[in-house]
Amino acid sequence: MDENWAKDFVAVWQSELTAMAADRELRENWAAMLSLWAQAAAAAAALLPHDAPPRSPGTVEPPRAAPAAAASGPGVDEVERLSRRVAELEQRLAELIERRDGTGPGRDGETV
């Protein structure tokens, strides 16, 4: 069913794009819009500085702050706690898969 839906979806978009390509007015509007975008991009690029401004020989830059120290890593206890939690979740997932497939306990209403 999903495959048919996907094929139908692609077919609809192909027909829509074909119809849009055949529509002269739509093509002209898209061309005009892209032309405006190109003009706006060119105008914006012209406003951006291309070269750094020249500095006078007597100009002194203010000192910069020292770089921040590297972030401390998680503690060993936190890593161990996360590892235990991942193991618990993996076990729970395995139990749920077994119950879904009917190969494990829990099929008679027993909670896992």
A tleap script that builds the chain and sets N, CA, C and O, in Angstrom:
source leaprc.protein.ff14SB
mol = sequence {
  NMET ASP GLU ASN TRP ALA LYS ASP PHE VAL
  ALA VAL TRP GLN SER GLU LEU THR ALA MET
  ALA ALA ASP ARG GLU LEU ARG GLU ASN TRP
  ALA ALA MET LEU SER LEU TRP ALA GLN ALA
  ALA ALA ALA ALA ALA ALA LEU LEU PRO HIE
  ASP ALA PRO PRO ARG SER PRO GLY THR VAL
  GLU PRO PRO ARG ALA ALA PRO ALA ALA ALA
  ALA SER GLY PRO GLY VAL ASP GLU VAL GLU
  ARG LEU SER ARG ARG VAL ALA GLU LEU GLU
  GLN ARG LEU ALA GLU LEU ILE GLU ARG ARG
  ASP GLY THR GLY PRO GLY ARG ASP GLY GLU
  THR CVAL
}
set mol.1.N position { 0.812 -1.180 0.000 }
set mol.1.CA position { 0.000 0.000 0.000 }
set mol.1.C position { 0.863 1.254 0.000 }
set mol.1.O position { 0.552 2.217 -0.700 }
set mol.2.N position { 1.947 1.254 0.778 }
set mol.2.CA position { 2.834 2.417 0.821 }
set mol.2.C position { 3.515 2.640 -0.518 }
set mol.2.O position { 3.737 3.779 -0.929 }
set mol.3.N position { 3.849 1.538 -1.205 }
set mol.3.CA position { 4.517 1.660 -2.496 }
set mol.3.C position { 3.581 2.299 -3.523 }
set mol.3.O position { 4.013 3.128 -4.324 }
set mol.4.N position { 2.304 1.917 -3.503 }
set mol.4.CA position { 1.340 2.513 -4.425 }
set mol.4.C position { 1.145 3.984 -4.122 }
set mol.4.O position { 1.034 4.802 -5.036 }
set mol.5.N position { 1.103 4.324 -2.842 }
set mol.5.CA position { 0.944 5.724 -2.454 }
set mol.5.C position { 2.125 6.542 -2.952 }
set mol.5.O position { 1.948 7.644 -3.470 }
set mol.6.N position { 3.322 6.007 -2.799 }
set mol.6.CA position { 4.526 6.717 -3.242 }
set mol.6.C position { 4.512 6.894 -4.757 }
set mol.6.O position { 4.859 7.963 -5.260 }
set mol.7.N position { 4.112 5.851 -5.487 }
set mol.7.CA position { 4.050 5.957 -6.949 }
set mol.7.C position { 3.018 7.003 -7.358 }
set mol.7.O position { 3.266 7.796 -8.266 }
set mol.8.N position { 1.873 7.010 -6.700 }
set mol.8.CA position { 0.839 8.007 -7.002 }
set mol.8.C position { 1.335 9.417 -6.707 }
set mol.8.O position { 1.087 10.347 -7.476 }
set mol.9.N position { 2.028 9.564 -5.604 }
set mol.9.CA position { 2.561 10.871 -5.217 }
set mol.9.C position { 3.539 11.387 -6.267 }
set mol.9.O position { 3.468 12.549 -6.668 }
set mol.10.N position { 4.450 10.524 -6.711 }
set mol.10.CA position { 5.423 10.916 -7.724 }
set mol.10.C position { 4.711 11.235 -9.041 }
set mol.10.O position { 5.068 12.196 -9.722 }
set mol.11.N position { 3.716 10.439 -9.397 }
set mol.11.CA position { 2.984 10.682 -10.638 }
set mol.11.C position { 2.271 12.033 -10.603 }
set mol.11.O position { 2.265 12.762 -11.595 }
set mol.12.N position { 1.675 12.362 -9.469 }
set mol.12.CA position { 0.987 13.647 -9.340 }
set mol.12.C position { 1.981 14.788 -9.492 }
set mol.12.O position { 1.707 15.748 -10.212 }
set mol.13.N position { 3.120 14.704 -8.835 }
set mol.13.CA position { 4.098 15.783 -8.931 }
set mol.13.C position { 4.687 15.886 -10.323 }
set mol.13.O position { 4.950 16.987 -10.807 }
set mol.14.N position { 4.897 14.746 -10.975 }
set mol.14.CA position { 5.399 14.804 -12.340 }
set mol.14.C position { 4.396 15.505 -13.251 }
set mol.14.O position { 4.779 16.325 -14.085 }
set mol.15.N position { 3.123 15.185 -13.094 }
set mol.15.CA position { 2.116 15.831 -13.936 }
set mol.15.C position { 2.017 17.319 -13.608 }
set mol.15.O position { 1.836 18.139 -14.508 }
set mol.16.N position { 2.133 17.675 -12.326 }
set mol.16.CA position { 2.086 19.088 -11.944 }
set mol.16.C position { 3.284 19.850 -12.510 }
set mol.16.O position { 3.122 20.947 -13.045 }
set mol.17.N position { 4.466 19.287 -12.398 }
set mol.17.CA position { 5.653 19.963 -12.916 }
set mol.17.C position { 5.607 20.070 -14.436 }
set mol.17.O position { 6.045 21.071 -15.003 }
set mol.18.N position { 5.085 19.056 -15.088 }
set mol.18.CA position { 4.938 19.116 -16.539 }
set mol.18.C position { 3.971 20.226 -16.929 }
set mol.18.O position { 4.227 20.985 -17.864 }
set mol.19.N position { 2.860 20.313 -16.206 }
set mol.19.CA position { 1.884 21.372 -16.488 }
set mol.19.C position { 2.482 22.748 -16.216 }
set mol.19.O position { 2.243 23.687 -16.975 }
set mol.20.N position { 3.254 22.874 -15.145 }
set mol.20.CA position { 3.881 24.152 -14.836 }
set mol.20.C position { 4.895 24.535 -15.912 }
set mol.20.O position { 5.001 25.708 -16.269 }
set mol.21.N position { 5.633 23.567 -16.429 }
set mol.21.CA position { 6.620 23.855 -17.468 }
set mol.21.C position { 5.944 24.284 -18.766 }
set mol.21.O position { 6.519 25.044 -19.545 }
set mol.22.N position { 4.742 23.808 -18.996 }
set mol.22.CA position { 4.023 24.156 -20.218 }
set mol.22.C position { 3.310 25.508 -20.107 }
set mol.22.O position { 2.895 26.066 -21.123 }
set mol.23.N position { 3.165 26.031 -18.911 }
set mol.23.CA position { 2.442 27.281 -18.690 }
set mol.23.C position { 3.379 28.467 -18.943 }
set mol.23.O position { 4.292 28.713 -18.155 }
set mol.24.N position { 3.156 29.202 -20.037 }
set mol.24.CA position { 4.008 30.312 -20.430 }
set mol.24.C position { 4.025 31.413 -19.376 }
set mol.24.O position { 5.084 31.949 -19.049 }
set mol.25.N position { 2.867 31.746 -18.851 }
set mol.25.CA position { 2.775 32.828 -17.867 }
set mol.25.C position { 3.554 32.476 -16.596 }
set mol.25.O position { 4.236 33.326 -16.024 }
set mol.26.N position { 3.450 31.242 -16.169 }
set mol.26.CA position { 4.180 30.822 -14.968 }
set mol.26.C position { 5.683 30.881 -15.215 }
set mol.26.O position { 6.433 31.340 -14.353 }
set mol.27.N position { 6.130 30.423 -16.377 }
set mol.27.CA position { 7.561 30.490 -16.704 }
set mol.27.C position { 8.045 31.934 -16.698 }
set mol.27.O position { 9.122 32.219 -16.175 }
set mol.28.N position { 7.267 32.848 -17.269 }
set mol.28.CA position { 7.670 34.258 -17.304 }
set mol.28.C position { 7.750 34.838 -15.896 }
set mol.28.O position { 8.673 35.588 -15.577 }
set mol.29.N position { 6.774 34.484 -15.053 }
set mol.29.CA position { 6.790 34.979 -13.671 }
set mol.29.C position { 7.996 34.453 -12.909 }
set mol.29.O position { 8.640 35.196 -12.167 }
set mol.30.N position { 8.305 33.167 -13.090 }
set mol.30.CA position { 9.474 32.597 -12.417 }
set mol.30.C position { 10.754 33.270 -12.907 }
set mol.30.O position { 11.642 33.569 -12.108 }
set mol.31.N position { 10.851 33.508 -14.207 }
set mol.31.CA position { 12.046 34.164 -14.747 }
set mol.31.C position { 12.193 35.576 -14.177 }
set mol.31.O position { 13.297 35.997 -13.828 }
set mol.32.N position { 11.076 36.306 -14.083 }
set mol.32.CA position { 11.128 37.656 -13.524 }
set mol.32.C position { 11.543 37.617 -12.053 }
set mol.32.O position { 12.345 38.437 -11.606 }
set mol.33.N position { 10.992 36.659 -11.303 }
set mol.33.CA position { 11.325 36.557 -9.883 }
set mol.33.C position { 12.806 36.209 -9.695 }
set mol.33.O position { 13.475 36.787 -8.839 }
set mol.34.N position { 13.312 35.272 -10.487 }
set mol.34.CA position { 14.723 34.909 -10.370 }
set mol.34.C position { 15.620 36.078 -10.767 }
set mol.34.O position { 16.691 36.263 -10.188 }
set mol.35.N position { 15.196 36.853 -11.734 }
set mol.35.CA position { 15.962 38.030 -12.125 }
set mol.35.C position { 16.024 39.047 -10.979 }
set mol.35.O position { 17.074 39.631 -10.710 }
set mol.36.N position { 14.888 39.247 -10.312 }
set mol.36.CA position { 14.874 40.158 -9.160 }
set mol.36.C position { 15.764 39.651 -8.044 }
set mol.36.O position { 16.488 40.425 -7.418 }
set mol.37.N position { 15.712 38.343 -7.792 }
set mol.37.CA position { 16.574 37.777 -6.759 }
set mol.37.C position { 18.043 37.985 -7.113 }
set mol.37.O position { 18.847 38.325 -6.245 }
set mol.38.N position { 18.397 37.784 -8.372 }
set mol.38.CA position { 19.788 37.963 -8.797 }
set mol.38.C position { 20.212 39.416 -8.624 }
set mol.38.O position { 21.327 39.687 -8.177 }
set mol.39.N position { 19.333 40.353 -8.973 }
set mol.39.CA position { 19.654 41.770 -8.798 }
set mol.39.C position { 19.831 42.105 -7.323 }
set mol.39.O position { 20.756 42.830 -6.957 }
set mol.40.N position { 18.952 41.583 -6.478 }
set mol.40.CA position { 19.059 41.845 -5.037 }
set mol.40.C position { 20.351 41.264 -4.481 }
set mol.40.O position { 21.006 41.892 -3.650 }
set mol.41.N position { 20.725 40.065 -4.934 }
set mol.41.CA position { 21.964 39.442 -4.459 }
set mol.41.C position { 23.171 40.259 -4.906 }
set mol.41.O position { 24.114 40.435 -4.134 }
set mol.42.N position { 23.156 40.756 -6.131 }
set mol.42.CA position { 24.269 41.567 -6.625 }
set mol.42.C position { 24.374 42.873 -5.832 }
set mol.42.O position { 25.474 43.315 -5.499 }
set mol.43.N position { 23.222 43.486 -5.532 }
set mol.43.CA position { 23.237 44.730 -4.757 }
set mol.43.C position { 23.751 44.471 -3.339 }
set mol.43.O position { 24.515 45.274 -2.803 }
set mol.44.N position { 23.342 43.369 -2.737 }
set mol.44.CA position { 23.801 43.043 -1.381 }
set mol.44.C position { 25.299 42.758 -1.386 }
set mol.44.O position { 26.013 43.171 -0.472 }
set mol.45.N position { 25.777 42.056 -2.408 }
set mol.45.CA position { 27.208 41.746 -2.483 }
set mol.45.C position { 28.030 43.018 -2.657 }
set mol.45.O position { 29.149 43.107 -2.152 }
set mol.46.N position { 27.487 43.997 -3.362 }
set mol.46.CA position { 28.214 45.254 -3.561 }
set mol.46.C position { 28.357 46.033 -2.258 }
set mol.46.O position { 29.293 46.818 -2.103 }
set mol.47.N position { 27.433 45.821 -1.319 }
set mol.47.CA position { 27.497 46.528 -0.038 }
set mol.47.C position { 28.478 45.901 0.937 }
set mol.47.O position { 28.888 46.547 1.901 }
set mol.48.N position { 28.858 44.659 0.703 }
set mol.48.CA position { 29.779 43.977 1.612 }
set mol.48.C position { 31.200 44.465 1.395 }
set mol.48.O position { 31.605 44.710 0.259 }
set mol.49.N position { 31.963 44.608 2.474 }
set mol.49.CA position { 33.360 45.023 2.303 }
set mol.49.C position { 34.174 43.873 1.697 }
set mol.49.O position { 34.007 42.712 2.073 }
set mol.50.N position { 35.049 44.216 0.760 }
set mol.50.CA position { 35.848 43.186 0.096 }
set mol.50.C position { 37.261 43.123 0.646 }
set mol.50.O position { 37.855 42.047 0.709 }
set mol.51.N position { 37.801 44.257 1.042 }
set mol.51.CA position { 39.157 44.299 1.574 }
set mol.51.C position { 39.107 44.912 2.968 }
set mol.51.O position { 38.251 45.742 3.272 }
set mol.52.N position { 40.040 44.487 3.799 }
set mol.52.CA position { 40.121 45.059 5.136 }
set mol.52.C position { 40.572 46.515 5.014 }
set mol.52.O position { 41.404 46.833 4.165 }
set mol.53.N position { 40.034 47.398 5.851 }
set mol.53.CA position { 40.456 48.804 5.774 }
set mol.53.C position { 41.922 48.923 6.168 }
set mol.53.O position { 42.389 48.208 7.054 }
set mol.54.N position { 42.644 49.820 5.516 }
set mol.54.CA position { 44.069 49.984 5.850 }
set mol.54.C position { 44.220 50.542 7.269 }
set mol.54.O position { 43.410 51.350 7.724 }
set mol.55.N position { 45.269 50.095 7.952 }
set mol.55.CA position { 45.521 50.544 9.323 }
set mol.55.C position { 46.702 51.523 9.310 }
set mol.55.O position { 47.642 51.404 8.525 }
set mol.56.N position { 46.605 52.461 10.190 }
set mol.56.CA position { 47.750 53.375 10.313 }
set mol.56.C position { 48.834 52.673 11.120 }
set mol.56.O position { 48.518 51.809 11.938 }
set mol.57.N position { 50.075 53.010 10.918 }
set mol.57.CA position { 51.158 52.308 11.625 }
set mol.57.C position { 51.082 52.476 13.140 }
set mol.57.O position { 51.611 51.636 13.868 }
set mol.58.N position { 50.447 53.526 13.635 }
set mol.58.CA position { 50.399 53.744 15.069 }
set mol.58.C position { 49.200 53.108 15.754 }
set mol.58.O position { 49.046 53.227 16.969 }
set mol.59.N position { 48.351 52.437 14.991 }
set mol.59.CA position { 47.149 51.849 15.582 }
set mol.59.C position { 47.510 50.591 16.364 }
set mol.59.O position { 48.180 49.690 15.859 }
set mol.60.N position { 47.048 50.558 17.608 }
set mol.60.CA position { 47.295 49.390 18.452 }
set mol.60.C position { 45.954 48.725 18.734 }
set mol.60.O position { 44.997 49.377 19.151 }
set mol.61.N position { 45.901 47.429 18.501 }
set mol.61.CA position { 44.659 46.713 18.778 }
set mol.61.C position { 44.553 46.437 20.270 }
set mol.61.O position { 45.559 46.161 20.922 }
set mol.62.N position { 43.351 46.510 20.811 }
set mol.62.CA position { 43.189 46.187 22.233 }
set mol.62.C position { 43.472 44.708 22.462 }
set mol.62.O position { 43.257 43.878 21.579 }
set mol.63.N position { 43.957 44.390 23.660 }
set mol.63.CA position { 44.257 42.975 23.937 }
set mol.63.C position { 42.976 42.146 23.931 }
set mol.63.O position { 41.909 42.613 24.327 }
set mol.64.N position { 43.108 40.944 23.487 }
set mol.64.CA position { 41.962 40.035 23.441 }
set mol.64.C position { 41.904 39.224 24.727 }
set mol.64.O position { 42.904 39.029 25.418 }
set mol.65.N position { 40.710 38.765 25.015 }
set mol.65.CA position { 40.545 37.906 26.191 }
set mol.65.C position { 41.201 36.561 25.930 }
set mol.65.O position { 41.307 36.115 24.788 }
set mol.66.N position { 41.637 35.929 26.998 }
set mol.66.CA position { 42.256 34.609 26.866 }
set mol.66.C position { 41.209 33.612 26.378 }
set mol.66.O position { 40.035 33.725 26.729 }
set mol.67.N position { 41.624 32.643 25.574 }
set mol.67.CA position { 40.654 31.653 25.103 }
set mol.67.C position { 40.087 30.859 26.277 }
set mol.67.O position { 40.764 30.628 27.279 }
set mol.68.N position { 38.850 30.454 26.130 }
set mol.68.CA position { 38.199 29.696 27.200 }
set mol.68.C position { 38.836 28.320 27.329 }
set mol.68.O position { 39.288 27.731 26.347 }
set mol.69.N position { 38.862 27.829 28.540 }
set mol.69.CA position { 39.412 26.508 28.782 }
set mol.69.C position { 38.471 25.454 28.199 }
set mol.69.O position { 37.276 25.695 28.032 }
set mol.70.N position { 39.019 24.312 27.899 }
set mol.70.CA position { 38.214 23.222 27.345 }
set mol.70.C position { 37.161 22.811 28.369 }
set mol.70.O position { 37.398 22.845 29.576 }
set mol.71.N position { 36.007 22.427 27.864 }
set mol.71.CA position { 34.933 22.001 28.751 }
set mol.71.C position { 35.330 20.699 29.441 }
set mol.71.O position { 35.948 19.817 28.845 }
set mol.72.N position { 34.959 20.608 30.698 }
set mol.72.CA position { 35.290 19.385 31.422 }
set mol.72.C position { 34.377 18.267 30.937 }
set mol.72.O position { 33.203 18.490 30.638 }
set mol.73.N position { 34.923 17.085 30.864 }
set mol.73.CA position { 34.160 15.924 30.401 }
set mol.73.C position { 33.254 15.408 31.497 }
set mol.73.O position { 33.381 15.802 32.656 }
set mol.74.N position { 32.346 14.530 31.133 }
set mol.74.CA position { 31.457 13.962 32.144 }
set mol.74.C position { 32.251 13.104 33.117 }
set mol.74.O position { 33.258 12.495 32.758 }
set mol.75.N position { 31.780 13.072 34.349 }
set mol.75.CA position { 32.455 12.271 35.358 }
set mol.75.C position { 32.291 10.786 35.093 }
set mol.75.O position { 31.395 10.362 34.362 }
set mol.76.N position { 33.173 10.004 35.702 }
set mol.76.CA position { 33.123 8.556 35.524 }
set mol.76.C position { 31.788 8.013 36.011 }
set mol.76.O position { 31.228 7.109 35.392 }
set mol.77.N position { 31.272 8.549 37.109 }
set mol.77.CA position { 29.994 8.065 37.636 }
set mol.77.C position { 28.866 8.285 36.639 }
set mol.77.O position { 28.006 7.422 36.466 }
set mol.78.N position { 28.871 9.438 35.988 }
set mol.78.CA position { 27.812 9.725 35.023 }
set mol.78.C position { 27.898 8.779 33.823 }
set mol.78.O position { 26.872 8.313 33.327 }
set mol.79.N position { 29.102 8.498 33.363 }
set mol.79.CA position { 29.277 7.586 32.230 }
set mol.79.C position { 28.791 6.195 32.610 }
set mol.79.O position { 28.119 5.529 31.822 }
set mol.80.N position { 29.130 5.762 33.810 }
set mol.80.CA position { 28.680 4.443 34.258 }
set mol.80.C position { 27.159 4.399 34.380 }
set mol.80.O position { 26.538 3.404 34.005 }
set mol.81.N position { 26.555 5.465 34.900 }
set mol.81.CA position { 25.100 5.513 35.030 }
set mol.81.C position { 24.440 5.450 33.663 }
set mol.81.O position { 23.462 4.728 33.472 }
set mol.82.N position { 24.973 6.203 32.715 }
set mol.82.CA position { 24.424 6.174 31.363 }
set mol.82.C position { 24.599 4.806 30.717 }
set mol.82.O position { 23.710 4.337 30.007 }
set mol.83.N position { 25.730 4.168 30.955 }
set mol.83.CA position { 25.954 2.826 30.403 }
set mol.83.C position { 24.948 1.831 30.962 }
set mol.83.O position { 24.419 0.997 30.228 }
set mol.84.N position { 24.683 1.919 32.273 }
set mol.84.CA position { 23.677 1.022 32.868 }
set mol.84.C position { 22.304 1.281 32.288 }
set mol.84.O position { 21.559 0.341 32.011 }
set mol.85.N position { 21.961 2.552 32.102 }
set mol.85.CA position { 20.642 2.899 31.559 }
set mol.85.C position { 20.492 2.394 30.124 }
set mol.85.O position { 19.433 1.890 29.751 }
set mol.86.N position { 21.546 2.527 29.323 }
set mol.86.CA position { 21.493 2.017 27.949 }
set mol.86.C position { 21.307 0.502 27.959 }
set mol.86.O position { 20.537 -0.037 27.165 }
set mol.87.N position { 22.009 -0.180 28.852 }
set mol.87.CA position { 21.853 -1.631 28.943 }
set mol.87.C position { 20.420 -1.992 29.342 }
set mol.87.O position { 19.850 -2.939 28.800 }
set mol.88.N position { 19.833 -1.245 30.287 }
set mol.88.CA position { 18.443 -1.497 30.685 }
set mol.88.C position { 17.494 -1.292 29.508 }
set mol.88.O position { 16.584 -2.093 29.293 }
set mol.89.N position { 17.704 -0.233 28.756 }
set mol.89.CA position { 16.836 0.047 27.612 }
set mol.89.C position { 16.991 -1.008 26.520 }
set mol.89.O position { 16.011 -1.392 25.881 }
set mol.90.N position { 18.223 -1.479 26.306 }
set mol.90.CA position { 18.428 -2.544 25.320 }
set mol.90.C position { 17.703 -3.814 25.740 }
set mol.90.O position { 17.101 -4.491 24.907 }
set mol.91.N position { 17.757 -4.140 27.026 }
set mol.91.CA position { 17.066 -5.326 27.534 }
set mol.91.C position { 15.558 -5.175 27.367 }
set mol.91.O position { 14.879 -6.115 26.955 }
set mol.92.N position { 15.039 -4.005 27.683 }
set mol.92.CA position { 13.599 -3.742 27.552 }
set mol.92.C position { 13.160 -3.858 26.091 }
set mol.92.O position { 12.110 -4.428 25.796 }
set mol.93.N position { 13.967 -3.317 25.189 }
set mol.93.CA position { 13.658 -3.402 23.763 }
set mol.93.C position { 13.647 -4.852 23.293 }
set mol.93.O position { 12.766 -5.255 22.534 }
set mol.94.N position { 14.624 -5.634 23.744 }
set mol.94.CA position { 14.660 -7.051 23.364 }
set mol.94.C position { 13.413 -7.777 23.871 }
set mol.94.O position { 12.855 -8.620 23.169 }
set mol.95.N position { 12.979 -7.448 25.088 }
set mol.95.CA position { 11.773 -8.077 25.636 }
set mol.95.C position { 10.538 -7.677 24.842 }
set mol.95.O position { 9.673 -8.512 24.579 }
set mol.96.N position { 10.448 -6.418 24.461 }
set mol.96.CA position { 9.304 -5.960 23.681 }
set mol.96.C position { 9.270 -6.629 22.307 }
set mol.96.O position { 8.199 -6.983 21.812 }
set mol.97.N position { 10.427 -6.800 21.702 }
set mol.97.CA position { 10.484 -7.460 20.395 }
set mol.97.C position { 10.069 -8.917 20.523 }
set mol.97.O position { 9.330 -9.434 19.685 }
set mol.98.N position { 10.549 -9.584 21.582 }
set mol.98.CA position { 10.153 -10.975 21.805 }
set mol.98.C position { 8.647 -11.090 22.004 }
set mol.98.O position { 8.008 -11.991 21.461 }
set mol.99.N position { 8.085 -10.172 22.784 }
set mol.99.CA position { 6.650 -10.208 23.038 }
set mol.99.C position { 5.873 -9.950 21.739 }
set mol.99.O position { 4.862 -10.605 21.485 }
set mol.100.N position { 6.330 -9.022 20.936 }
set mol.100.CA position { 5.655 -8.715 19.675 }
set mol.100.C position { 5.689 -9.919 18.738 }
set mol.100.O position { 4.698 -10.225 18.074 }
set mol.101.N position { 6.832 -10.597 18.688 }
set mol.101.CA position { 6.975 -11.741 17.794 }
set mol.101.C position { 6.350 -13.009 18.368 }
set mol.101.O position { 6.249 -14.017 17.669 }
set mol.102.N position { 5.936 -12.973 19.613 }
set mol.102.CA position { 5.316 -14.123 20.235 }
set mol.102.C position { 6.302 -15.192 20.649 }
set mol.102.O position { 5.912 -16.343 20.844 }
set mol.103.N position { 7.586 -14.838 20.791 }
set mol.103.CA position { 8.583 -15.844 21.130 }
set mol.103.C position { 9.012 -15.776 22.581 }
set mol.103.O position { 9.853 -16.564 23.013 }
set mol.104.N position { 8.450 -14.850 23.339 }
set mol.104.CA position { 8.900 -14.710 24.721 }
set mol.104.C position { 7.760 -14.579 25.682 }
set mol.104.O position { 6.600 -14.694 25.287 }
set mol.105.N position { 8.068 -14.335 26.975 }
set mol.105.CA position { 7.015 -14.182 27.984 }
set mol.105.C position { 6.216 -12.910 27.748 }
set mol.105.O position { 6.661 -12.010 27.036 }
set mol.106.N position { 5.034 -12.843 28.349 }
set mol.106.CA position { 4.249 -11.644 28.278 }
set mol.106.C position { 3.092 -11.739 27.312 }
set mol.106.O position { 2.349 -10.765 27.184 }
set mol.107.N position { 2.892 -12.844 26.628 }
set mol.107.CA position { 1.800 -12.971 25.665 }
set mol.107.C position { 0.464 -13.218 26.345 }
set mol.107.O position { -0.583 -13.000 25.735 }
set mol.108.N position { 0.477 -13.668 27.596 }
set mol.108.CA position { -0.778 -13.973 28.284 }
set mol.108.C position { -1.208 -12.826 29.203 }
set mol.108.O position { -1.917 -13.062 30.182 }
set mol.109.N position { -0.796 -11.603 28.910 }
set mol.109.CA position { -1.208 -10.448 29.707 }
set mol.109.C position { -0.205 -10.074 30.766 }
set mol.109.O position { -0.406 -9.086 31.472 }
set mol.110.N position { 0.873 -10.829 30.904 }
set mol.110.CA position { 1.906 -10.539 31.890 }
set mol.110.C position { 2.674 -9.300 31.451 }
set mol.110.O position { 3.034 -9.184 30.280 }
set mol.111.N position { 2.930 -8.376 32.365 }
set mol.111.CA position { 3.670 -7.168 32.020 }
set mol.111.C position { 5.150 -7.460 32.053 }
set mol.111.O position { 5.636 -8.234 32.878 }
set mol.112.N position { 5.856 -6.825 31.137 }
set mol.112.CA position { 7.295 -7.051 31.041 }
set mol.112.C position { 7.998 -5.786 31.453 }
set mol.112.O position { 9.228 -5.735 31.452 }
savepdb mol mol.pdb
quit
